[in-house]
């Protein structure tokens, strides 16, 4: 049985965020790949974020719930602010959260999740830690004395609108093969321990994809090993000889 506290988040907010993630990792990226007839998909994991961020800005655009673009180094992201609760939502892959969490004592500089957790969730204590007799050693970073400046830079657009922030909520998701597998909302403390969580997987749409899988033409060059090139007479003779040997071998008695 989980000892984590349960988050209580508006179903409308939960559903809307899940829909944006579901579309981005599903039909939106699938359509993008098909439309551009991409032979390889090395940039797909990163491109999903551009589609997701765009959807978030479109979906959340009201005084009560607004999407804000932020920048951390070269990486641009979008966070959602809900006025009623004062919650600030950011989105991350489960795999990435585990990497950031597992390396927390080896990292020299703060990740943006560290910054938000220390700014908004610093007073939260993990239930697991409370049950342990071993005291928790606070994690330290080389740049932790600059957390105020880091917050101001990270939340510049929100601070300009004079928003009142109370907590940071991290939305974690897993997906593969153009399908969203799971989504949950968690609240982490300064050591990135999960203090409270809520499963949002029930909001994942299971409707069949409206994007028809593209059937590649077997005759186009990149699907043809010979690339459309004609064999030389010598190579053609060698190929026919190999075929004759194969036929003779198949007709030999067992």
SULSULFEN-V978991 format. One record per helix or strand. SS is the DSSP state (@ for helix, = for strand). FROM is the first residue (numbers start at 0). LEN is the number of residues. If there is no record, write none. Layout:
# SULSULFEN-V978991
ss from len
SS FROM LEN
SS FROM LEN
This chain:
# SULSULFEN-V978991
ss from len
= 4 2
@ 10 25
@ 43 16
= 60 1
= 64 8
= 74 8
= 86 7
@ 93 9
@ 111 9
@ 126 5
@ 143 11
@ 155 5
= 166 10
= 178 10
= 193 6
@ 200 3
@ 220 3
@ 232 19
